[in-house]
């Protein structure tokens, strides 16, 4: 289809590739996730497909945001539907490579050493609870005012450094709670609530705080790992429950997205339900044209993200003159908006990979992503490996699964590295 896209209409490409991708997802879930569909692949796929195809169902006049409107106009004038077609095809290639990578761990019999949970470690749990409280207080003192006003005032300068530290500490606390609950053989919601009231109450209050202030990113980034940990450490949630949560959650997030700036809810067409994904949908065809004019970065835009996994290393390298290309979301936003705003249009995963390594990067790196997340899933579910470090990796990836299709490829590296480092230091000191 890529070779013959000139003779195929955008509608033909859209419907054929959408059918192929949906069949691929259903096949994968039926074959490899039939026992439990609470997985990275499900939530990632839902948003990835929405990002890939939402633009086709939204008329240009309905695109939200000045920058996104300019992007559509720009591509319409310079590329007609050529780059839209390629964006759909390349996204489909990347998604199928992702599913192929996710299926590979099951094609080989890899021995997995079981990491059982034999006893509770309340000291580690309590330590991360204290760290969570401390960072949350810092968040309230320094971040809270800007945090709750972001979607009402749209400030030119916006920083939420402490909420990020709090999120890392609190996720480690949740992991400790669920590991301890599993070691105590808690297998019901009632017993879990009774034994861990602080965890349950704090989780509910945080979700209310995030949702009431319009911060869907933080809300769903906390909800997904919580559901994953509960499903695999306490009690399996039924497929019907998960699918219901997906549908209800989608509509709740759409309503919040439309009303958080003080406007009323007004979604009467399919396009208006998908409009939140328009910025990321436009990013992929934008980067196809951008690379044709400017070339790829050969991954130099990833250097800071990768170096940032080691404390202070990224700052040191920049101080000695390391030259790097800007992140894809910076390039995309600045090209159209150039306002210096701390918030912008984001990016798309496929556009980011093409911006970095071209089409080979899309296929190879999407394959690797699928292989990594599926291997982690297999280690936990089929290998019985409940190592806290494995759980940190999968929990962070779950927290990013809904956002990754609208983000850059290495967005999770620093979070995983820091949370593993924090856990190692705390557990080492306590055990010593």
C-alpha positions, -999 to +999 in steps of 0.1 A: +000+000+000+029+023+007+042+018-029+008+023-045-006+051-022-007+075-052-036+055-067-054+049-034-076+074-017-072+085+019-105+070+028-095+036+013-061+036+031-079+046+064-105+019+064-083-009+052-055-002+077-080+004+105-095-030+098-061-047+097-050-030+129-082-038+148-080-074+137-044-075+148-053-062+183-082-086+188-060-115+176-032-105+200-055-101+230-073-134+222-041-154+218-018-138+245-040-119+269-071-140+271-065-148+308-062-111+318-065-081+295-052-056+320-020-049+301+000-021+284-008-034+250-046-028+254-045+008+267-016+018+244-035+004+214-067+023+221-050+057+222-026+048+194-055+040+171-074+071+182-043+092+174-038+075+140-073+079+127-090+107+146-079+134+121-098+116+093-131+120+112-126+156+121-132+184+096-104+210+095-127+237+108-133+217+140-096+213+149-090+225+184-063+251+190-048+278+169-016+259+164-033+227+152-055+246+128-024+262+113-008+228+110-037+214+090-038+245+068+000+242+062-002+205+053-032+211+031-015+238+011+019+221+008+011+184+007-026+179+000-034+144+012+000+129+004+015+132+039-018+122+055-017+090+035+019+082+044+012+091+081-016+065+082+004+038+064+036+044+085+016+044+117+001+011+107+035-004+099+047+008+133+017-006+151+020-040+134+057-041+143+047-034+179+023-063+179+049-085+163+074-076+190+048-082+217+042-117+204+079-128+203+084-136+240+058-164+236+076-180+206+106-190+227+107-210+258+127-187+280+134-198+316+122-173+341+135-175+376+106-170+400+109-141+425+084-150+452+071-128+480+076-144+513+071-117+539+059-081+543+084-053+545+064-025+562+095-004+568+101+001+531+064+008+526+063+033+554+094+050+542+079+057+508+047+068+525+067+094+544+085+104+512+051+107+494+037+129+522+068+151+521+069+156+483+031+162+483+035+190+509+062+205+486+037+202+457+010+220+477+034+248+487+052+254+454+031+239+425-005+238+436-016+273+426-003+270+391-014+234+389-051+241+395-051+272+373-033+258+342-064+250+321-082+282+332-054+308+327-030+290+303+002+307+318+032+314+296+055+298+321+044+266+339+064+242+359+053+213+381+086+198+393+073+187+427+042+169+414+066+147+393+087+138+424+055+131+443+042+108+416+074+088+416+074+084+454+037+076+455+039+050+428+068+032+447+045+034+478+017+017+459+041-010+447+052-017+482+016-018+494+005-043+468+036-065+473+029-066+511-008-073+505+001-102+482+026-116+508-002-114+534-025-134+510-051-106+507-074-117+479-105-095+482-114-058+479-130-058+513-099-071+531-076-048+511-096-017+521-096-029+557-059-035+558-048-005+538-072+024+544-045+050+539-037+037+505-073+035+493-083+069+507-052+087+494-058+072+460-094+083+458-086+118+470-057+122+445-080+111+416-106+137+427-079+164+429-065+156+395-099+153+377-114+183+394-085+205+382-086+191+347-053+172+349-063+140+330-027+130+325-020+127+362-054+111+369-051+083+344-014+079+350-022+070+386-053+050+378-038+025+353-009+012+374-032+010+404-057-012+384-028-033+371-012-039+405-046-047+421-054-072+393-021-091+395-014-089+433-049-091+448-077-102+426-081-105+388-106-080+374-130-094+348-127-085+311-162-070+313-152-047+342-121-035+323-139-028+291-166-010+310-140+011+328-124+019+294-157+031+279-168+051+309-133+065+315-131+077+279-163+097+281-154+111+315-121+123+301-138+138+270-162+157+292-134+170+315-114+180+284-142+201+270-153+217+304-120+223+322-115+257+307-149+268+319-168+260+287-199+239+285-200+204+272-209+203+235-201+171+217-227+161+191-206+145+164-179+118+164-152+143+155-159+163+187-153+132+208-120+127+191-108+163+190-084+159+219-063+137+197-061+161+167-028+177+177-010+143+178-028+132+146-014+163+128+021+157+142+027+126+122+021+140+087+039+172+098+071+153+106+070+134+074+072+166+055+096+182+080+121+153+076+118+155+038+129+191+040+154+190+069+165+154+073+164+131+104+182+138+137+199+104+140+186+102+175+205+132+189+171+145+202+170+115+226+204+121+242+192+144+270+164+120+279+188+090+280+215+109+299+188+122+323+184+086+336+216+092+355+213+120+381+231+152+370+247+137+339+225+155+314+231+189+330+268+182+331+270+173+294+250+204+284+273+225+305+304+213+286+288+221+252+270+189+241+250+197+210+216+181+206+186+185+184+154+196+202+127+172+212+100+165+186+073+182+206+094+214+208+101+214+171+064+207+163+050+233+187+075+260+179+071+257+142+035+268+145+031+286+178+064+300+190+048+315+221+073+303+246+044+287+264+051+258+288+023+239+273+018+232+236+007+208+210+027+178+221+038+153+194+030+118+182+051+087+188+053+077+151+062+113+141+088+114+168+104+081+156+104+093+120+119+126+131+147+107+148+155+077+126+131+077+096+110+047+086+135+020+099+134+037+133+096+033+133+097-004+126+126-014+147+119+007+178+082-001+178+091-038+176+115-033+206+088-015+226+063-044+221+090-070+230+099-052+262+064-047+276+054-082+267+085-097+283+078-078+315+042-090+314+053-126+309+078-125+337+051-114+362+020-133+350+035-166+338+069-165+355+057-155+390+085-129+391+073-102+415+106-085+419+099-049+429+121-037+401+101-056+375+069-041+390+084-006+389+092-010+352+057-023+343+039+001+366+057+031+350+050+018+315+014+013+324+012+049+337+026+061+304+006+037+281-023+061+274+001+090+268+029+074+249+012+076+215+011+114+220+047+116+234+083+109+225+098+074+227+121+077+257+097+096+279+097+068+305+134+062+308+141+087+336+111+077+356+120+040+356+157+048+364+149+071+393+122+049+409+144+019+407+173+039+422+151+052+450+138+017+458+173+003+458+187+029+482+158+026+506+158-012+506+196-014+509+197+010+539+168-008+557+181-043+551+216-032+562 
